């Protein structure tokens, strides 16, 4: 059987944790941050774990991620 392909956009944007959850960068920090509150910007640091329905979609696009 040929190998399945991984979506290139997913391998750049998402990482898998050791327990199989999907990590992603926090949304809303690319542009137009002057209008956003300081509290929003503080809380949007780092990465977040995706919800299970979203993670299920991403896992289907990354067949070899653990």
N, CA, C and O atoms as a Tripos MOL2 file, in Angstrom:
@<TRIPOS>MOLECULE
protein
  264   263    66     0     0
PROTEIN
NO_CHARGES

@<TRIPOS>ATOM
      1 N           0.8360   -1.1940    0.0000 N.3       1 UNK1
      2 CA          0.0000    0.0000    0.0000 C.3       1 UNK1
      3 C           0.8740    1.2490    0.0000 C.2       1 UNK1
      4 O           1.8990    1.2930    0.6810 O.2       1 UNK1
      5 N           0.4710    2.2600   -0.7610 N.am      2 UNK2
      6 CA          1.2300    3.5110   -0.7240 C.3       2 UNK2
      7 C           0.9930    4.2460    0.5890 C.2       2 UNK2
      8 O           0.0060    4.0230    1.2900 O.2       2 UNK2
      9 N           1.9290    5.1220    0.8900 N.am      3 UNK3
     10 CA          1.8030    5.9020    2.1150 C.3       3 UNK3
     11 C           0.6980    6.9400    1.9570 C.2       3 UNK3
     12 O           0.4490    7.4420    0.8610 O.2       3 UNK3
     13 N           0.0400    7.2540    3.0780 N.am      4 UNK4
     14 CA         -0.9600    8.3200    3.0730 C.3       4 UNK4
     15 C          -0.2340    9.6480    3.2000 C.2       4 UNK4
     16 O           0.8350    9.7300    3.8050 O.2       4 UNK4
     17 N          -0.8210   10.6790    2.6290 N.am      5 UNK5
     18 CA         -0.1810   11.9870    2.6870 C.3       5 UNK5
     19 C          -0.7130   12.8060    3.8580 C.2       5 UNK5
     20 O          -1.8920   12.7320    4.2070 O.2       5 UNK5
     21 N           0.1840   13.5890    4.4550 N.am      6 UNK6
     22 CA         -0.1720   14.5280    5.5050 C.3       6 UNK6
     23 C          -0.4440   15.8740    4.8740 C.2       6 UNK6
     24 O           0.2840   16.3040    3.9800 O.2       6 UNK6
     25 N          -1.5010   16.5510    5.3390 N.am      7 UNK7
     26 CA         -1.7780   17.9030    4.8520 C.3       7 UNK7
     27 C          -0.6390   18.8290    5.2740 C.2       7 UNK7
     28 O          -0.3200   18.9210    6.4600 O.2       7 UNK7
     29 N          -0.0310   19.5110    4.3130 N.am      8 UNK8
     30 CA          1.1070   20.3730    4.6210 C.3       8 UNK8
     31 C           0.7180   21.5150    5.5470 C.2       8 UNK8
     32 O           1.5080   21.9230    6.3980 O.2       8 UNK8
     33 N          -0.5030   22.0360    5.3840 N.am      9 UNK9
     34 CA         -0.9270   23.1430    6.2390 C.3       9 UNK9
     35 C          -1.0470   22.6960    7.6900 C.2       9 UNK9
     36 O          -0.7810   23.4790    8.6020 O.2       9 UNK9
     37 N          -1.4420   21.4490    7.9130 N.am     10 UNK10
     38 CA         -1.6070   20.9510    9.2800 C.3      10 UNK10
     39 C          -0.2670   20.7180    9.9560 C.2      10 UNK10
     40 O          -0.1130   21.0070   11.1430 O.2      10 UNK10
     41 N           0.7030   20.2010    9.2170 N.am     11 UNK11
     42 CA          1.9800   19.9200    9.8690 C.3      11 UNK11
     43 C           2.7000   21.2040   10.2590 C.2      11 UNK11
     44 O           3.5710   21.1880   11.1280 O.2      11 UNK11
     45 N           2.3380   22.3250    9.6170 N.am     12 UNK12
     46 CA          2.9460   23.6000   10.0030 C.3      12 UNK12
     47 C           2.2200   24.2440   11.1780 C.2      12 UNK12
     48 O           2.8370   24.9710   11.9570 O.2      12 UNK12
     49 N           0.9310   23.9920   11.3180 N.am     13 UNK13
     50 CA          0.1290   24.7230   12.2890 C.3      13 UNK13
     51 C          -0.1530   23.9720   13.5780 C.2      13 UNK13
     52 O          -0.4690   24.5960   14.5910 O.2      13 UNK13
     53 N          -0.0470   22.6590   13.5680 N.am     14 UNK14
     54 CA         -0.4620   21.8670   14.7200 C.3      14 UNK14
     55 C           0.6350   20.9140   15.1650 C.2      14 UNK14
     56 O           1.4640   20.4780   14.3660 O.2      14 UNK14
     57 N           0.6230   20.5960   16.4720 N.am     15 UNK15
     58 CA          1.5330   19.6120   17.0350 C.3      15 UNK15
     59 C           0.7050   18.6740   17.9010 C.2      15 UNK15
     60 O          -0.3400   19.0490   18.4330 O.2      15 UNK15
     61 N           1.1970   17.4440   18.0290 N.am     16 UNK16
     62 CA          0.5080   16.4680   18.8610 C.3      16 UNK16
     63 C           1.2220   16.3550   20.2090 C.2      16 UNK16
     64 O           2.4500   16.4090   20.2760 O.2      16 UNK16
     65 N           0.4490   16.1990   21.2720 N.am     17 UNK17
     66 CA          1.0330   15.9510   22.5830 C.3      17 UNK17
     67 C           1.2630   14.4550   22.7430 C.2      17 UNK17
     68 O           0.8160   13.6600   21.9170 O.2      17 UNK17
     69 N           1.9540   14.0780   23.7950 N.am     18 UNK18
     70 CA          2.2450   12.6630   24.0220 C.3      18 UNK18
     71 C           0.9740   11.8670   24.2930 C.2      18 UNK18
     72 O           0.9220   10.6700   24.0090 O.2      18 UNK18
     73 N          -0.0470   12.5170   24.8370 N.am     19 UNK19
     74 CA         -1.3000   11.8170   25.1330 C.3      19 UNK19
     75 C          -2.2600   11.8150   23.9490 C.2      19 UNK19
     76 O          -3.3700   11.2920   24.0550 O.2      19 UNK19
     77 N          -1.8440   12.3960   22.8160 N.am     20 UNK20
     78 CA         -2.6690   12.3440   21.6140 C.3      20 UNK20
     79 C          -3.5630   13.5390   21.4020 C.2      20 UNK20
     80 O          -4.4070   13.5170   20.5070 O.2      20 UNK20
     81 N          -3.4090   14.5860   22.1940 N.am     21 UNK21
     82 CA         -4.2010   15.7920   21.9890 C.3      21 UNK21
     83 C          -3.4950   16.6830   20.9810 C.2      21 UNK21
     84 O          -2.3140   16.4910   20.6920 O.2      21 UNK21
     85 N          -4.2310   17.6710   20.4390 N.am     22 UNK22
     86 CA         -3.6920   18.5240   19.3880 C.3      22 UNK22
     87 C          -3.4570   19.9250   19.9540 C.2      22 UNK22
     88 O          -4.3650   20.5430   20.5100 O.2      22 UNK22
     89 N          -2.2200   20.4150   19.8040 N.am     23 UNK23
     90 CA         -1.8640   21.7610   20.2440 C.3      23 UNK23
     91 C          -1.8600   22.6950   19.0440 C.2      23 UNK23
     92 O          -1.4550   22.3060   17.9490 O.2      23 UNK23
     93 N          -2.3120   23.9330   19.2520 N.am     24 UNK24
     94 CA         -2.3210   24.9340   18.1910 C.3      24 UNK24
     95 C          -1.9690   26.2850   18.7880 C.2      24 UNK24
     96 O          -2.1320   26.5080   19.9880 O.2      24 UNK24
     97 N          -1.4880   27.1800   17.9460 N.am     25 UNK25
     98 CA         -1.2210   28.5350   18.3910 C.3      25 UNK25
     99 C          -2.5150   29.2780   18.6350 C.2      25 UNK25
    100 O          -3.5300   28.9960   17.9990 O.2      25 UNK25
    101 N          -2.4830   30.2180   19.5460 N.am     26 UNK26
    102 CA         -3.6720   30.9800   19.8880 C.3      26 UNK26
    103 C          -4.0550   31.8930   18.7310 C.2      26 UNK26
    104 O          -3.1870   32.5150   18.1180 O.2      26 UNK26
    105 N          -5.3350   31.9780   18.4330 N.am     27 UNK27
    106 CA         -5.8260   32.7990   17.3220 C.3      27 UNK27
    107 C          -5.9430   34.2580   17.7400 C.2      27 UNK27
    108 O          -6.0360   34.5710   18.9270 O.2      27 UNK27
    109 N          -5.9370   35.1400   16.7570 N.am     28 UNK28
    110 CA         -6.2310   36.5500   16.9990 C.3      28 UNK28
    111 C          -5.0430   37.4100   17.3320 C.2      28 UNK28
    112 O          -5.2180   38.4740   17.9270 O.2      28 UNK28
    113 N          -3.8160   36.9940   16.9700 N.am     29 UNK29
    114 CA         -2.6520   37.7980   17.3330 C.3      29 UNK29
    115 C          -1.7900   38.1830   16.1380 C.2      29 UNK29
    116 O          -0.6050   38.4730   16.3060 O.2      29 UNK29
    117 N          -2.3540   38.1910   14.9460 N.am     30 UNK30
    118 CA         -1.5580   38.4940   13.7590 C.3      30 UNK30
    119 C          -1.5740   39.9750   13.3770 C.2      30 UNK30
    120 O          -0.5440   40.5330   12.9980 O.2      30 UNK30
    121 N          -2.7310   40.5990   13.4760 N.am     31 UNK31
    122 CA         -2.8270   42.0010   13.0670 C.3      31 UNK31
    123 C          -4.0120   42.6270   13.7810 C.2      31 UNK31
    124 O          -4.8120   41.9290   14.4040 O.2      31 UNK31
    125 N          -4.1220   43.9630   13.6890 N.am     32 UNK32
    126 CA         -5.1970   44.7440   14.3290 C.3      32 UNK32
    127 C          -5.2180   44.5640   15.8380 C.2      32 UNK32
    128 O          -6.2860   44.4500   16.4400 O.2      32 UNK32
    129 N          -4.0410   44.5380   16.4460 N.am     33 UNK33
    130 CA         -4.0000   44.3170   17.8850 C.3      33 UNK33
    131 C          -4.1540   45.6080   18.6820 C.2      33 UNK33
    132 O          -4.2830   45.5580   19.9050 O.2      33 UNK33
    133 N          -4.1430   46.7640   18.0170 N.am     34 UNK34
    134 CA         -4.3300   48.0260   18.7360 C.3      34 UNK34
    135 C          -5.7280   48.0780   19.3450 C.2      34 UNK34
    136 O          -5.9160   48.5930   20.4470 O.2      34 UNK34
    137 N          -6.7090   47.5390   18.6140 N.am     35 UNK35
    138 CA         -8.0810   47.5900   19.1160 C.3      35 UNK35
    139 C          -8.3670   46.5140   20.1450 C.2      35 UNK35
    140 O          -9.4100   46.5660   20.7960 O.2      35 UNK35
    141 N          -7.5000   45.5590   20.3160 N.am     36 UNK36
    142 CA         -7.7340   44.4870   21.2800 C.3      36 UNK36
    143 C          -7.2650   44.9220   22.6670 C.2      36 UNK36
    144 O          -6.3150   45.6950   22.7940 O.2      36 UNK36
    145 N          -7.9230   44.4320   23.6800 N.am     37 UNK37
    146 CA         -7.5780   44.8360   25.0400 C.3      37 UNK37
    147 C          -6.2830   44.1330   25.4750 C.2      37 UNK37
    148 O          -5.9020   43.0910   24.9430 O.2      37 UNK37
    149 N          -5.6360   44.7460   26.4530 N.am     38 UNK38
    150 CA         -4.4170   44.1380   26.9860 C.3      38 UNK38
    151 C          -4.7140   42.7920   27.6250 C.2      38 UNK38
    152 O          -3.8820   41.8870   27.5760 O.2      38 UNK38
    153 N          -5.8790   42.6520   28.2180 N.am     39 UNK39
    154 CA         -6.2630   41.3850   28.8290 C.3      39 UNK39
    155 C          -6.3730   40.2910   27.7720 C.2      39 UNK39
    156 O          -5.9380   39.1630   28.0040 O.2      39 UNK39
    157 N          -6.9440   40.6080   26.6280 N.am     40 UNK40
    158 CA         -7.0500   39.6230   25.5500 C.3      40 UNK40
    159 C          -5.6710   39.1920   25.0770 C.2      40 UNK40
    160 O          -5.4150   38.0020   24.8920 O.2      40 UNK40
    161 N          -4.7780   40.1660   24.8800 N.am     41 UNK41
    162 CA         -3.4410   39.8540   24.3750 C.3      41 UNK41
    163 C          -2.6550   39.0180   25.3770 C.2      41 UNK41
    164 O          -1.9130   38.1180   24.9810 O.2      41 UNK41
    165 N          -2.8060   39.2990   26.6550 N.am     42 UNK42
    166 CA         -2.1340   38.5000   27.6850 C.3      42 UNK42
    167 C          -2.6460   37.0650   27.6660 C.2      42 UNK42
    168 O          -1.8650   36.1150   27.7230 O.2      42 UNK42
    169 N          -3.9580   36.9200   27.5870 N.am     43 UNK43
    170 CA         -4.5500   35.5870   27.6350 C.3      43 UNK43
    171 C          -4.3140   34.8010   26.3570 C.2      43 UNK43
    172 O          -4.4850   33.5820   26.3430 O.2      43 UNK43
    173 N          -3.9220   35.4830   25.2740 N.am     44 UNK44
    174 CA         -3.7390   34.8060   23.9930 C.3      44 UNK44
    175 C          -2.2890   34.3860   23.7640 C.2      44 UNK44
    176 O          -1.9210   34.0580   22.6360 O.2      44 UNK44
    177 N          -1.4710   34.3900   24.7900 N.am     45 UNK45
    178 CA         -0.0860   33.9480   24.6340 C.3      45 UNK45
    179 C          -0.0230   32.4310   24.5610 C.2      45 UNK45
    180 O          -0.9160   31.7280   25.0360 O.2      45 UNK45
    181 N           1.0430   31.9500   23.9620 N.am     46 UNK46
    182 CA          1.3030   30.5230   24.0080 C.3      46 UNK46
    183 C           0.4000   29.7020   23.0940 C.2      46 UNK46
    184 O          -0.0390   30.1760   22.0470 O.2      46 UNK46
    185 N           0.1320   28.4800   23.5000 N.am     47 UNK47
    186 CA         -0.6510   27.5570   22.6850 C.3      47 UNK47
    187 C          -1.8680   27.0840   23.4670 C.2      47 UNK47
    188 O          -1.9470   27.2420   24.6850 O.2      47 UNK47
    189 N          -2.8080   26.5050   22.7420 N.am     48 UNK48
    190 CA         -4.0150   25.9630   23.3530 C.3      48 UNK48
    191 C          -4.2300   24.5400   22.8470 C.2      48 UNK48
    192 O          -3.7110   24.1620   21.7960 O.2      48 UNK48
    193 N          -4.9930   23.7590   23.5960 N.am     49 UNK49
    194 CA         -5.4020   22.4330   23.1500 C.3      49 UNK49
    195 C          -6.7320   22.5620   22.4280 C.2      49 UNK49
    196 O          -7.6420   23.2390   22.9070 O.2      49 UNK49
    197 N          -6.8450   21.9140   21.2780 N.am     50 UNK50
    198 CA         -8.0860   21.9760   20.5240 C.3      50 UNK50
    199 C          -9.1610   21.1150   21.1820 C.2      50 UNK50
    200 O          -8.8620   20.1450   21.8780 O.2      50 UNK50
    201 N         -10.4070   21.4880   20.9480 N.am     51 UNK51
    202 CA        -11.5130   20.6780   21.4430 C.3      51 UNK51
    203 C         -11.5510   19.3570   20.6840 C.2      51 UNK51
    204 O         -10.9630   19.2400   19.6090 O.2      51 UNK51
    205 N         -12.2300   18.3790   21.2300 N.am     52 UNK52
    206 CA        -12.2570   17.0460   20.6310 C.3      52 UNK52
    207 C         -12.8230   17.0320   19.2070 C.2      52 UNK52
    208 O         -12.2490   16.3550   18.3540 O.2      52 UNK52
    209 N         -13.9260   17.7460   18.9010 N.am     53 UNK53
    210 CA        -14.4050   17.7260   17.5080 C.3      53 UNK53
    211 C         -13.3970   18.3240   16.5270 C.2      53 UNK53
    212 O         -13.2300   17.8160   15.4180 O.2      53 UNK53
    213 N         -12.7280   19.4010   16.9350 N.am     54 UNK54
    214 CA        -11.7200   20.0000   16.0640 C.3      54 UNK54
    215 C         -10.5020   19.0920   15.9340 C.2      54 UNK54
    216 O          -9.9370   18.9530   14.8490 O.2      54 UNK54
    217 N         -10.1030   18.4770   17.0400 N.am     55 UNK55
    218 CA         -8.9360   17.6010   17.0160 C.3      55 UNK55
    219 C          -9.1840   16.3920   16.1230 C.2      55 UNK55
    220 O          -8.2590   15.9070   15.4710 O.2      55 UNK55
    221 N         -10.4010   15.9070   16.0840 N.am     56 UNK56
    222 CA        -10.7350   14.7520   15.2510 C.3      56 UNK56
    223 C         -10.5080   15.0710   13.7750 C.2      56 UNK56
    224 O         -10.0230   14.2260   13.0230 O.2      56 UNK56
    225 N         -10.8570   16.2870   13.3600 N.am     57 UNK57
    226 CA        -10.6520   16.7080   11.9700 C.3      57 UNK57
    227 C          -9.1640   16.7850   11.6580 C.2      57 UNK57
    228 O          -8.7210   16.3120   10.6110 O.2      57 UNK57
    229 N          -8.3960   17.3760   12.5590 N.am     58 UNK58
    230 CA         -6.9670   17.5550   12.3370 C.3      58 UNK58
    231 C          -6.2560   16.1970   12.3080 C.2      58 UNK58
    232 O          -5.3540   15.9890   11.4970 O.2      58 UNK58
    233 N          -6.6560   15.2820   13.1810 N.am     59 UNK59
    234 CA         -6.0210   13.9700   13.2170 C.3      59 UNK59
    235 C          -6.2350   13.2120   11.9140 C.2      59 UNK59
    236 O          -5.3770   12.4310   11.5000 O.2      59 UNK59
    237 N          -7.3850   13.4390   11.2610 N.am     60 UNK60
    238 CA         -7.6170   12.7680    9.9790 C.3      60 UNK60
    239 C          -6.7080   13.3180    8.9010 C.2      60 UNK60
    240 O          -6.4110   12.6210    7.9310 O.2      60 UNK60
    241 N          -6.2600   14.5540    9.0510 N.am     61 UNK61
    242 CA         -5.3560   15.1530    8.0670 C.3      61 UNK61
    243 C          -3.8870   14.8510    8.3580 C.2      61 UNK61
    244 O          -3.0220   15.1100    7.5210 O.2      61 UNK61
    245 N          -3.6020   14.3020    9.5470 N.am     62 UNK62
    246 CA         -2.2420   13.9570    9.9420 C.3      62 UNK62
    247 C          -2.2110   12.4670   10.3030 C.2      62 UNK62
    248 O          -2.1790   12.1360   11.4880 O.2      62 UNK62
    249 N          -2.2190   11.5660    9.3250 N.am     63 UNK63
    250 CA         -2.3970   10.1540    9.6270 C.3      63 UNK63
    251 C          -1.2700    9.5220   10.4300 C.2      63 UNK63
    252 O          -1.5070    8.5290   11.1180 O.2      63 UNK63
    253 N          -0.0640   10.0500   10.3720 N.am     64 UNK64
    254 CA          1.0570    9.4220   11.0600 C.3      64 UNK64
    255 C           1.4340   10.1110   12.3580 C.2      64 UNK64
    256 O           2.4020    9.7190   13.0080 O.2      64 UNK64
    257 N           0.6800   11.1340   12.7430 N.am     65 UNK65
    258 CA          0.9310   11.7880   14.0360 C.3      65 UNK65
    259 C           0.3930   10.8960   15.1420 C.2      65 UNK65
    260 O          -0.6530   10.2680   14.9780 O.2      65 UNK65
    261 N           1.0830   10.8340   16.2430 N.am     66 UNK66
    262 CA          0.6690    9.9410   17.3380 C.3      66 UNK66
    263 C          -0.2770   10.6470   18.2720 C.2      66 UNK66
    264 O          -0.7320   10.0560   19.2520 O.2      66 UNK66
@<TRIPOS>BOND
     1     1     2 1
     2     2     3 1
     3     3     4 2
     4     3     5 am
     5     5     6 1
     6     6     7 1
     7     7     8 2
     8     7     9 am
     9     9    10 1
    10    10    11 1
    11    11    12 2
    12    11    13 am
    13    13    14 1
    14    14    15 1
    15    15    16 2
    16    15    17 am
    17    17    18 1
    18    18    19 1
    19    19    20 2
    20    19    21 am
    21    21    22 1
    22    22    23 1
    23    23    24 2
    24    23    25 am
    25    25    26 1
    26    26    27 1
    27    27    28 2
    28    27    29 am
    29    29    30 1
    30    30    31 1
    31    31    32 2
    32    31    33 am
    33    33    34 1
    34    34    35 1
    35    35    36 2
    36    35    37 am
    37    37    38 1
    38    38    39 1
    39    39    40 2
    40    39    41 am
    41    41    42 1
    42    42    43 1
    43    43    44 2
    44    43    45 am
    45    45    46 1
    46    46    47 1
    47    47    48 2
    48    47    49 am
    49    49    50 1
    50    50    51 1
    51    51    52 2
    52    51    53 am
    53    53    54 1
    54    54    55 1
    55    55    56 2
    56    55    57 am
    57    57    58 1
    58    58    59 1
    59    59    60 2
    60    59    61 am
    61    61    62 1
    62    62    63 1
    63    63    64 2
    64    63    65 am
    65    65    66 1
    66    66    67 1
    67    67    68 2
    68    67    69 am
    69    69    70 1
    70    70    71 1
    71    71    72 2
    72    71    73 am
    73    73    74 1
    74    74    75 1
    75    75    76 2
    76    75    77 am
    77    77    78 1
    78    78    79 1
    79    79    80 2
    80    79    81 am
    81    81    82 1
    82    82    83 1
    83    83    84 2
    84    83    85 am
    85    85    86 1
    86    86    87 1
    87    87    88 2
    88    87    89 am
    89    89    90 1
    90    90    91 1
    91    91    92 2
    92    91    93 am
    93    93    94 1
    94    94    95 1
    95    95    96 2
    96    95    97 am
    97    97    98 1
    98    98    99 1
    99    99   100 2
   100    99   101 am
   101   101   102 1
   102   102   103 1
   103   103   104 2
   104   103   105 am
   105   105   106 1
   106   106   107 1
   107   107   108 2
   108   107   109 am
   109   109   110 1
   110   110   111 1
   111   111   112 2
   112   111   113 am
   113   113   114 1
   114   114   115 1
   115   115   116 2
   116   115   117 am
   117   117   118 1
   118   118   119 1
   119   119   120 2
   120   119   121 am
   121   121   122 1
   122   122   123 1
   123   123   124 2
   124   123   125 am
   125   125   126 1
   126   126   127 1
   127   127   128 2
   128   127   129 am
   129   129   130 1
   130   130   131 1
   131   131   132 2
   132   131   133 am
   133   133   134 1
   134   134   135 1
   135   135   136 2
   136   135   137 am
   137   137   138 1
   138   138   139 1
   139   139   140 2
   140   139   141 am
   141   141   142 1
   142   142   143 1
   143   143   144 2
   144   143   145 am
   145   145   146 1
   146   146   147 1
   147   147   148 2
   148   147   149 am
   149   149   150 1
   150   150   151 1
   151   151   152 2
   152   151   153 am
   153   153   154 1
   154   154   155 1
   155   155   156 2
   156   155   157 am
   157   157   158 1
   158   158   159 1
   159   159   160 2
   160   159   161 am
   161   161   162 1
   162   162   163 1
   163   163   164 2
   164   163   165 am
   165   165   166 1
   166   166   167 1
   167   167   168 2
   168   167   169 am
   169   169   170 1
   170   170   171 1
   171   171   172 2
   172   171   173 am
   173   173   174 1
   174   174   175 1
   175   175   176 2
   176   175   177 am
   177   177   178 1
   178   178   179 1
   179   179   180 2
   180   179   181 am
   181   181   182 1
   182   182   183 1
   183   183   184 2
   184   183   185 am
   185   185   186 1
   186   186   187 1
   187   187   188 2
   188   187   189 am
   189   189   190 1
   190   190   191 1
   191   191   192 2
   192   191   193 am
   193   193   194 1
   194   194   195 1
   195   195   196 2
   196   195   197 am
   197   197   198 1
   198   198   199 1
   199   199   200 2
   200   199   201 am
   201   201   202 1
   202   202   203 1
   203   203   204 2
   204   203   205 am
   205   205   206 1
   206   206   207 1
   207   207   208 2
   208   207   209 am
   209   209   210 1
   210   210   211 1
   211   211   212 2
   212   211   213 am
   213   213   214 1
   214   214   215 1
   215   215   216 2
   216   215   217 am
   217   217   218 1
   218   218   219 1
   219   219   220 2
   220   219   221 am
   221   221   222 1
   222   222   223 1
   223   223   224 2
   224   223   225 am
   225   225   226 1
   226   226   227 1
   227   227   228 2
   228   227   229 am
   229   229   230 1
   230   230   231 1
   231   231   232 2
   232   231   233 am
   233   233   234 1
   234   234   235 1
   235   235   236 2
   236   235   237 am
   237   237   238 1
   238   238   239 1
   239   239   240 2
   240   239   241 am
   241   241   242 1
   242   242   243 1
   243   243   244 2
   244   243   245 am
   245   245   246 1
   246   246   247 1
   247   247   248 2
   248   247   249 am
   249   249   250 1
   250   250   251 1
   251   251   252 2
   252   251   253 am
   253   253   254 1
   254   254   255 1
   255   255   256 2
   256   255   257 am
   257   257   258 1
   258   258   259 1
   259   259   260 2
   260   259   261 am
   261   261   262 1
   262   262   263 1
   263   263   264 2
@<TRIPOS>SUBSTRUCTURE
     1 UNK1         2 RESIDUE 1 A UNK
     2 UNK2         6 RESIDUE 1 A UNK
     3 UNK3        10 RESIDUE 1 A UNK
     4 UNK4        14 RESIDUE 1 A UNK
     5 UNK5        18 RESIDUE 1 A UNK
     6 UNK6        22 RESIDUE 1 A UNK
     7 UNK7        26 RESIDUE 1 A UNK
     8 UNK8        30 RESIDUE 1 A UNK
     9 UNK9        34 RESIDUE 1 A UNK
    10 UNK10       38 RESIDUE 1 A UNK
    11 UNK11       42 RESIDUE 1 A UNK
    12 UNK12       46 RESIDUE 1 A UNK
    13 UNK13       50 RESIDUE 1 A UNK
    14 UNK14       54 RESIDUE 1 A UNK
    15 UNK15       58 RESIDUE 1 A UNK
    16 UNK16       62 RESIDUE 1 A UNK
    17 UNK17       66 RESIDUE 1 A UNK
    18 UNK18       70 RESIDUE 1 A UNK
    19 UNK19       74 RESIDUE 1 A UNK
    20 UNK20       78 RESIDUE 1 A UNK
    21 UNK21       82 RESIDUE 1 A UNK
    22 UNK22       86 RESIDUE 1 A UNK
    23 UNK23       90 RESIDUE 1 A UNK
    24 UNK24       94 RESIDUE 1 A UNK
    25 UNK25       98 RESIDUE 1 A UNK
    26 UNK26      102 RESIDUE 1 A UNK
    27 UNK27      106 RESIDUE 1 A UNK
    28 UNK28      110 RESIDUE 1 A UNK
    29 UNK29      114 RESIDUE 1 A UNK
    30 UNK30      118 RESIDUE 1 A UNK
    31 UNK31      122 RESIDUE 1 A UNK
    32 UNK32      126 RESIDUE 1 A UNK
    33 UNK33      130 RESIDUE 1 A UNK
    34 UNK34      134 RESIDUE 1 A UNK
    35 UNK35      138 RESIDUE 1 A UNK
    36 UNK36      142 RESIDUE 1 A UNK
    37 UNK37      146 RESIDUE 1 A UNK
    38 UNK38      150 RESIDUE 1 A UNK
    39 UNK39      154 RESIDUE 1 A UNK
    40 UNK40      158 RESIDUE 1 A UNK
    41 UNK41      162 RESIDUE 1 A UNK
    42 UNK42      166 RESIDUE 1 A UNK
    43 UNK43      170 RESIDUE 1 A UNK
    44 UNK44      174 RESIDUE 1 A UNK
    45 UNK45      178 RESIDUE 1 A UNK
    46 UNK46      182 RESIDUE 1 A UNK
    47 UNK47      186 RESIDUE 1 A UNK
    48 UNK48      190 RESIDUE 1 A UNK
    49 UNK49      194 RESIDUE 1 A UNK
    50 UNK50      198 RESIDUE 1 A UNK
    51 UNK51      202 RESIDUE 1 A UNK
    52 UNK52      206 RESIDUE 1 A UNK
    53 UNK53      210 RESIDUE 1 A UNK
    54 UNK54      214 RESIDUE 1 A UNK
    55 UNK55      218 RESIDUE 1 A UNK
    56 UNK56      222 RESIDUE 1 A UNK
    57 UNK57      226 RESIDUE 1 A UNK
    58 UNK58      230 RESIDUE 1 A UNK
    59 UNK59      234 RESIDUE 1 A UNK
    60 UNK60      238 RESIDUE 1 A UNK
    61 UNK61      242 RESIDUE 1 A UNK
    62 UNK62      246 RESIDUE 1 A UNK
    63 UNK63      250 RESIDUE 1 A UNK
    64 UNK64      254 RESIDUE 1 A UNK
    65 UNK65      258 RESIDUE 1 A UNK
    66 UNK66      262 RESIDUE 1 A UNK
